[in-house]
Amino acid sequence: WSEDRFNEIIKETSTFIKKVGYNPKAVAFVPISGWHGDNMLEESANMPWYKGWTKENKSGVVKGKTLLDAIDAIEPPVRPSDKPLRLPLQDVYK
């Protein structure tokens, strides 16, 4: 539950995200514990230092506190519904 360790992980991960071509400001960093369920669905009392995450979307700035909030904040890609449907064929069966 260390804030220092969480900030260290954010710094290292942000560097990697920049290297692969993404914007770190568009990523929500959430400290979770899957074992205890902390910050998964509800805000945890074990991390009083954690005030929530903020990320930038095309529609503006989004804020939240839990992993579920971060998943809900993902914007689905716009599909070109005005174009013909194309399905790739992988193999031919006779």
C-alpha positions as YAML, in Angstrom:
chain: A
units: angstrom
residues:
- id: 1
  name: TRP
  ca: [0.00, 0.00, 0.00]
- id: 2
  name: SER
  ca: [2.95, 2.29, -0.54]
- id: 3
  name: GLU
  ca: [2.36, 5.60, -2.31]
- id: 4
  name: ASP
  ca: [6.07, 5.85, -3.15]
- id: 5
  name: ARG
  ca: [6.04, 2.45, -4.87]
- id: 6
  name: PHE
  ca: [2.86, 3.36, -6.79]
- id: 7
  name: ASN
  ca: [4.43, 6.61, -8.03]
- id: 8
  name: GLU
  ca: [7.59, 4.72, -9.04]
- id: 9
  name: ILE
  ca: [5.51, 2.28, -11.09]
- id: 10
  name: ILE
  ca: [3.62, 5.16, -12.75]
- id: 11
  name: LYS
  ca: [6.93, 6.80, -13.71]
- id: 12
  name: GLU
  ca: [8.40, 3.60, -15.21]
- id: 13
  name: THR
  ca: [5.19, 2.68, -17.02]
- id: 14
  name: SER
  ca: [4.73, 6.19, -18.40]
- id: 15
  name: THR
  ca: [8.22, 6.06, -19.89]
- id: 16
  name: PHE
  ca: [7.39, 2.76, -21.61]
- id: 17
  name: ILE
  ca: [4.02, 4.07, -22.84]
- id: 18
  name: LYS
  ca: [5.75, 7.08, -24.42]
- id: 19
  name: LYS
  ca: [8.31, 4.81, -26.14]
- id: 20
  name: VAL
  ca: [5.60, 2.74, -27.83]
- id: 21
  name: GLY
  ca: [3.79, 5.86, -29.05]
- id: 22
  name: TYR
  ca: [0.92, 6.40, -26.63]
- id: 23
  name: ASN
  ca: [0.08, 9.41, -24.49]
- id: 24
  name: PRO
  ca: [0.50, 8.62, -20.75]
- id: 25
  name: LYS
  ca: [-2.11, 11.28, -19.94]
- id: 26
  name: ALA
  ca: [-4.69, 9.09, -21.70]
- id: 27
  name: VAL
  ca: [-4.02, 6.16, -19.34]
- id: 28
  name: ALA
  ca: [-5.71, 5.70, -15.95]
- id: 29
  name: PHE
  ca: [-3.32, 4.41, -13.26]
- id: 30
  name: VAL
  ca: [-5.23, 2.67, -10.46]
- id: 31
  name: PRO
  ca: [-3.60, 0.97, -7.45]
- id: 32
  name: ILE
  ca: [-5.53, -2.26, -6.90]
- id: 33
  name: SER
  ca: [-5.36, -5.45, -4.90]
- id: 34
  name: GLY
  ca: [-7.12, -8.31, -6.61]
- id: 35
  name: TRP
  ca: [-6.53, -10.49, -3.55]
- id: 36
  name: HIS
  ca: [-8.36, -8.10, -1.21]
- id: 37
  name: GLY
  ca: [-10.57, -6.42, -3.83]
- id: 38
  name: ASP
  ca: [-9.21, -2.94, -3.08]
- id: 39
  name: ASN
  ca: [-10.12, -0.28, -5.67]
- id: 40
  name: MET
  ca: [-11.62, -2.89, -7.98]
- id: 41
  name: LEU
  ca: [-15.33, -2.06, -7.68]
- id: 42
  name: GLU
  ca: [-15.38, 0.25, -4.67]
- id: 43
  name: GLU
  ca: [-12.96, 2.76, -3.20]
- id: 44
  name: SER
  ca: [-10.55, 1.22, -0.67]
- id: 45
  name: ALA
  ca: [-9.92, 2.44, 2.87]
- id: 46
  name: ASN
  ca: [-6.44, 0.83, 2.79]
- id: 47
  name: MET
  ca: [-5.07, 3.60, 0.54]
- id: 48
  name: PRO
  ca: [-6.06, 6.95, 2.08]
- id: 49
  name: TRP
  ca: [-3.35, 8.69, 0.01]
- id: 50
  name: TYR
  ca: [-5.04, 7.72, -3.28]
- id: 51
  name: LYS
  ca: [-7.33, 10.52, -4.48]
- id: 52
  name: GLY
  ca: [-8.35, 8.99, -7.81]
- id: 53
  name: TRP
  ca: [-7.20, 8.97, -11.42]
- id: 54
  name: THR
  ca: [-7.57, 11.50, -14.22]
- id: 55
  name: LYS
  ca: [-7.14, 10.89, -17.93]
- id: 56
  name: GLU
  ca: [-7.64, 12.87, -21.12]
- id: 57
  name: ASN
  ca: [-10.04, 11.60, -23.79]
- id: 58
  name: LYS
  ca: [-11.12, 13.06, -27.09]
- id: 59
  name: SER
  ca: [-14.27, 14.21, -25.32]
- id: 60
  name: GLY
  ca: [-12.38, 15.89, -22.45]
- id: 61
  name: VAL
  ca: [-11.02, 15.00, -19.03]
- id: 62
  name: VAL
  ca: [-12.43, 11.95, -17.23]
- id: 63
  name: LYS
  ca: [-12.01, 11.22, -13.51]
- id: 64
  name: GLY
  ca: [-12.63, 8.18, -11.35]
- id: 65
  name: LYS
  ca: [-11.41, 6.17, -8.38]
- id: 66
  name: THR
  ca: [-11.73, 2.46, -9.19]
- id: 67
  name: LEU
  ca: [-10.68, 0.00, -11.87]
- id: 68
  name: LEU
  ca: [-14.33, -0.37, -12.90]
- id: 69
  name: ASP
  ca: [-14.55, 3.41, -13.41]
- id: 70
  name: ALA
  ca: [-11.43, 3.24, -15.60]
- id: 71
  name: ILE
  ca: [-12.88, 0.42, -17.70]
- id: 72
  name: ASP
  ca: [-16.17, 2.30, -18.07]
- id: 73
  name: ALA
  ca: [-14.26, 5.40, -19.22]
- id: 74
  name: ILE
  ca: [-12.77, 3.62, -22.25]
- id: 75
  name: GLU
  ca: [-14.29, 5.05, -25.41]
- id: 76
  name: PRO
  ca: [-15.05, 2.44, -28.08]
- id: 77
  name: PRO
  ca: [-13.57, 3.17, -31.51]
- id: 78
  name: VAL
  ca: [-15.82, 4.69, -34.14]
- id: 79
  name: ARG
  ca: [-16.74, 2.08, -36.73]
- id: 80
  name: PRO
  ca: [-17.24, 3.11, -40.37]
- id: 81
  name: SER
  ca: [-20.87, 1.97, -40.60]
- id: 82
  name: ASP
  ca: [-21.38, 3.74, -43.94]
- id: 83
  name: LYS
  ca: [-18.86, 1.47, -45.71]
- id: 84
  name: PRO
  ca: [-19.28, -2.10, -46.98]
- id: 85
  name: LEU
  ca: [-18.78, -4.98, -44.55]
- id: 86
  name: ARG
  ca: [-15.55, -6.88, -45.13]
- id: 87
  name: LEU
  ca: [-14.70, -10.19, -43.52]
- id: 88
  name: PRO
  ca: [-11.24, -11.72, -43.92]
- id: 89
  name: LEU
  ca: [-11.09, -15.38, -44.99]
- id: 90
  name: GLN
  ca: [-8.47, -17.44, -43.27]
- id: 91
  name: ASP
  ca: [-8.87, -20.81, -44.93]
- id: 92
  name: VAL
  ca: [-11.00, -22.64, -47.49]
- id: 93
  name: TYR
  ca: [-12.77, -25.85, -46.49]
- id: 94
  name: LYS
  ca: [-14.07, -28.36, -49.08]
...
